[in-house]
Protein backbone atom coordinates (compact mmCIF):
# COMPACT_ATOMS: atom_id res chain seq x y z
CA UNK A 1 0.00 0.00 0.00
CA UNK A 2 2.81 2.44 0.88
CA UNK A 3 6.09 2.65 -1.02
CA UNK A 4 7.84 5.62 0.57
CA UNK A 5 7.23 6.93 4.07
CA UNK A 6 8.49 10.41 4.96
CA UNK A 7 9.35 11.13 8.59
CA UNK A 8 10.15 14.77 9.45
CA UNK A 9 12.84 14.92 12.13
CA UNK A 10 14.42 17.57 14.29
CA UNK A 11 17.82 16.16 15.14
CA UNK A 12 18.02 18.44 18.17
CA UNK A 13 15.05 16.56 19.63
CA UNK A 14 15.67 13.05 18.28
CA UNK A 15 14.84 11.60 21.71
CA UNK A 16 11.23 12.75 21.28
CA UNK A 17 10.80 10.96 17.95
CA UNK A 18 10.85 7.35 19.15
CA UNK A 19 7.09 6.84 18.80
CA UNK A 20 6.88 8.22 15.28
CA UNK A 21 10.04 6.40 14.19
CA UNK A 22 8.71 3.11 15.61
CA UNK A 23 5.42 3.51 13.73
CA UNK A 24 7.23 4.38 10.49
CA UNK A 25 9.60 1.42 10.85
CA UNK A 26 6.71 -0.97 11.57
CA UNK A 27 4.77 0.26 8.54
CA UNK A 28 7.87 0.09 6.35
CA UNK A 29 8.50 -3.49 7.47
CA UNK A 30 4.91 -4.46 6.81
CA UNK A 31 4.64 -2.84 3.36
CA UNK A 32 8.26 -3.15 2.19
CA UNK A 33 8.47 0.63 2.02
CA UNK A 34 11.48 2.92 2.16
CA UNK A 35 11.64 5.42 5.04
CA UNK A 36 12.95 8.89 4.22
CA UNK A 37 13.93 11.01 7.20
CA UNK A 38 13.56 14.69 6.30
CA UNK A 39 15.29 17.46 8.21
CA UNK A 40 15.20 21.19 7.56
CA UNK A 41 18.31 23.25 8.23
CA UNK A 42 19.77 26.65 7.45
CA UNK A 43 22.94 27.77 5.66
CA UNK A 44 24.19 29.25 8.92
CA UNK A 45 26.05 27.28 11.60
CA UNK A 46 23.62 25.84 14.11
CA UNK A 47 23.24 23.61 17.13
CA UNK A 48 23.48 20.38 15.09
CA UNK A 49 25.84 21.28 12.25
CA UNK A 50 28.01 24.08 10.88
CA UNK A 51 27.05 23.55 7.23
CA UNK A 52 24.16 22.04 5.28
CA UNK A 53 26.53 19.29 4.12
CA UNK A 54 27.42 18.36 7.70
CA UNK A 55 23.71 18.42 8.58
CA UNK A 56 23.01 16.09 5.65
CA UNK A 57 25.70 13.69 6.83
CA UNK A 58 24.26 13.64 10.35
CA UNK A 59 20.77 13.08 8.97
CA UNK A 60 22.05 10.20 6.82
CA UNK A 61 23.74 8.71 9.90
CA UNK A 62 20.47 9.00 11.86
CA UNK A 63 18.62 7.26 9.02
CA UNK A 64 21.23 4.50 8.92
CA UNK A 65 20.93 3.94 12.67
CA UNK A 66 17.16 3.48 12.32
CA UNK A 67 17.64 0.81 9.64
CA UNK A 68 20.18 -1.27 11.56
CA UNK A 69 18.89 -4.76 12.19
CA UNK A 70 15.36 -3.90 11.09
CA UNK A 71 15.41 -5.12 7.49
CA UNK A 72 14.23 -1.80 6.03
CA UNK A 73 15.68 0.75 3.65
CA UNK A 74 16.18 4.30 4.93
CA UNK A 75 17.81 7.50 3.78
CA UNK A 76 18.09 11.10 4.80
CA UNK A 77 16.79 14.06 2.83
CA UNK A 78 18.13 17.42 3.99
CA UNK A 79 16.28 20.58 3.03
CA UNK A 80 17.90 24.03 3.29
CA UNK A 81 15.86 27.07 4.30
CA UNK A 82 16.77 30.69 5.02
CA UNK A 83 14.41 30.63 8.02
CA UNK A 84 13.38 27.09 9.06
CA UNK A 85 11.00 28.33 11.75
CA UNK A 86 9.02 30.43 9.25
CA UNK A 87 9.37 28.13 6.23
CA UNK A 88 8.93 24.72 7.85
CA UNK A 89 5.43 23.96 6.56
CA UNK A 90 6.29 24.98 2.99
CA UNK A 91 9.58 23.07 3.08
CA UNK A 92 7.86 19.91 4.33
CA UNK A 93 5.27 20.16 1.55
CA UNK A 94 8.12 20.52 -0.96
CA UNK A 95 9.87 17.51 0.59
CA UNK A 96 6.75 15.38 0.09
CA UNK A 97 7.00 16.05 -3.63
CA UNK A 98 10.81 15.81 -3.82
CA UNK A 99 10.90 12.44 -2.07
CA UNK A 100 7.84 10.96 -3.75
CA UNK A 101 6.38 10.09 -0.34
CA UNK A 102 2.94 8.52 -0.23
CA UNK A 103 2.66 8.67 3.59
CA UNK A 104 4.00 11.05 6.23
CA UNK A 105 4.48 9.77 9.77
CA UNK A 106 5.32 12.55 12.18
CA UNK A 107 5.57 13.20 15.87
CA UNK A 108 3.17 15.68 17.42
CA UNK A 109 2.29 16.98 20.84
CA UNK A 110 -0.91 17.14 22.83
CA UNK A 111 -2.71 20.26 21.53
CA UNK A 112 -2.82 23.32 23.72
CA UNK A 113 -4.28 26.79 23.58
CA UNK A 114 -1.45 27.99 21.32
CA UNK A 115 -2.55 25.56 18.62
CA UNK A 116 -5.74 27.58 18.16
CA UNK A 117 -3.63 30.53 17.05
CA UNK A 118 -0.86 28.74 15.16
CA UNK A 119 -1.86 25.51 13.40
CA UNK A 120 0.37 22.46 13.77
CA UNK A 121 2.68 21.23 11.04
CA UNK A 122 0.78 17.97 10.54
CA UNK A 123 -2.40 19.90 9.84
CA UNK A 124 -0.59 22.07 7.32
CA UNK A 125 0.71 18.98 5.51
CA UNK A 126 -2.78 17.49 5.43
CA UNK A 127 -4.18 20.72 3.96
CA UNK A 128 -1.49 21.15 1.32
CA UNK A 129 -0.79 17.61 0.11
CA UNK A 130 -2.93 14.78 -1.20
CA UNK A 131 -1.25 12.00 0.78
CA UNK A 132 -2.05 10.44 4.15
CA UNK A 133 -0.60 12.01 7.29
CA UNK A 134 -0.17 9.84 10.41
CA UNK A 135 0.39 11.93 13.57
CA UNK A 136 1.94 10.11 16.50
CA UNK A 137 1.46 11.76 19.87
CA UNK A 138 4.44 11.88 22.19
CA UNK A 139 3.87 10.42 25.63
CA UNK A 140 2.75 13.06 28.10
C-alpha positions as CSV (number, residue, x, y, z in Angstrom):
1,X,0.0,0.0,0.0
2,X,2.8,2.4,0.9
3,X,6.1,2.6,-1.0
4,X,7.8,5.6,0.6
5,X,7.2,6.9,4.1
6,X,8.5,10.4,5.0
7,X,9.4,11.1,8.6
8,X,10.2,14.8,9.4
9,X,12.8,14.9,12.1
10,X,14.4,17.6,14.3
11,X,17.8,16.2,15.1
12,X,18.0,18.4,18.2
13,X,15.0,16.6,19.6
14,X,15.7,13.1,18.3
15,X,14.8,11.6,21.7
16,X,11.2,12.8,21.3
17,X,10.8,11.0,17.9
18,X,10.9,7.3,19.1
19,X,7.1,6.8,18.8
20,X,6.9,8.2,15.3
21,X,10.0,6.4,14.2
22,X,8.7,3.1,15.6
23,X,5.4,3.5,13.7
24,X,7.2,4.4,10.5
25,X,9.6,1.4,10.8
26,X,6.7,-1.0,11.6
27,X,4.8,0.3,8.5
28,X,7.9,0.1,6.4
29,X,8.5,-3.5,7.5
30,X,4.9,-4.5,6.8
31,X,4.6,-2.8,3.4
32,X,8.3,-3.2,2.2
33,X,8.5,0.6,2.0
34,X,11.5,2.9,2.2
35,X,11.6,5.4,5.0
36,X,12.9,8.9,4.2
37,X,13.9,11.0,7.2
38,X,13.6,14.7,6.3
39,X,15.3,17.5,8.2
40,X,15.2,21.2,7.6
41,X,18.3,23.2,8.2
42,X,19.8,26.6,7.4
43,X,22.9,27.8,5.7
44,X,24.2,29.2,8.9
45,X,26.1,27.3,11.6
46,X,23.6,25.8,14.1
47,X,23.2,23.6,17.1
48,X,23.5,20.4,15.1
49,X,25.8,21.3,12.3
50,X,28.0,24.1,10.9
51,X,27.1,23.5,7.2
52,X,24.2,22.0,5.3
53,X,26.5,19.3,4.1
54,X,27.4,18.4,7.7
55,X,23.7,18.4,8.6
56,X,23.0,16.1,5.6
57,X,25.7,13.7,6.8
58,X,24.3,13.6,10.4
59,X,20.8,13.1,9.0
60,X,22.1,10.2,6.8
61,X,23.7,8.7,9.9
62,X,20.5,9.0,11.9
63,X,18.6,7.3,9.0
64,X,21.2,4.5,8.9
65,X,20.9,3.9,12.7
66,X,17.2,3.5,12.3
67,X,17.6,0.8,9.6
68,X,20.2,-1.3,11.6
69,X,18.9,-4.8,12.2
70,X,15.4,-3.9,11.1
71,X,15.4,-5.1,7.5
72,X,14.2,-1.8,6.0
73,X,15.7,0.8,3.7
74,X,16.2,4.3,4.9
75,X,17.8,7.5,3.8
76,X,18.1,11.1,4.8
77,X,16.8,14.1,2.8
78,X,18.1,17.4,4.0
79,X,16.3,20.6,3.0
80,X,17.9,24.0,3.3
81,X,15.9,27.1,4.3
82,X,16.8,30.7,5.0
83,X,14.4,30.6,8.0
84,X,13.4,27.1,9.1
85,X,11.0,28.3,11.7
86,X,9.0,30.4,9.3
87,X,9.4,28.1,6.2
88,X,8.9,24.7,7.9
89,X,5.4,24.0,6.6
90,X,6.3,25.0,3.0
91,X,9.6,23.1,3.1
92,X,7.9,19.9,4.3
93,X,5.3,20.2,1.6
94,X,8.1,20.5,-1.0
95,X,9.9,17.5,0.6
96,X,6.8,15.4,0.1
97,X,7.0,16.0,-3.6
98,X,10.8,15.8,-3.8
99,X,10.9,12.4,-2.1
100,X,7.8,11.0,-3.7
101,X,6.4,10.1,-0.3
102,X,2.9,8.5,-0.2
103,X,2.7,8.7,3.6
104,X,4.0,11.0,6.2
105,X,4.5,9.8,9.8
106,X,5.3,12.6,12.2
107,X,5.6,13.2,15.9
108,X,3.2,15.7,17.4
109,X,2.3,17.0,20.8
110,X,-0.9,17.1,22.8
111,X,-2.7,20.3,21.5
112,X,-2.8,23.3,23.7
113,X,-4.3,26.8,23.6
114,X,-1.5,28.0,21.3
115,X,-2.5,25.6,18.6
116,X,-5.7,27.6,18.2
117,X,-3.6,30.5,17.1
118,X,-0.9,28.7,15.2
119,X,-1.9,25.5,13.4
120,X,0.4,22.5,13.8
121,X,2.7,21.2,11.0
122,X,0.8,18.0,10.5
123,X,-2.4,19.9,9.8
124,X,-0.6,22.1,7.3
125,X,0.7,19.0,5.5
126,X,-2.8,17.5,5.4
127,X,-4.2,20.7,4.0
128,X,-1.5,21.1,1.3
129,X,-0.8,17.6,0.1
130,X,-2.9,14.8,-1.2
131,X,-1.2,12.0,0.8
132,X,-2.0,10.4,4.2
133,X,-0.6,12.0,7.3
134,X,-0.2,9.8,10.4
135,X,0.4,11.9,13.6
136,X,1.9,10.1,16.5
137,X,1.5,11.8,19.9
138,X,4.4,11.9,22.2
139,X,3.9,10.4,25.6
140,X,2.7,13.1,28.1
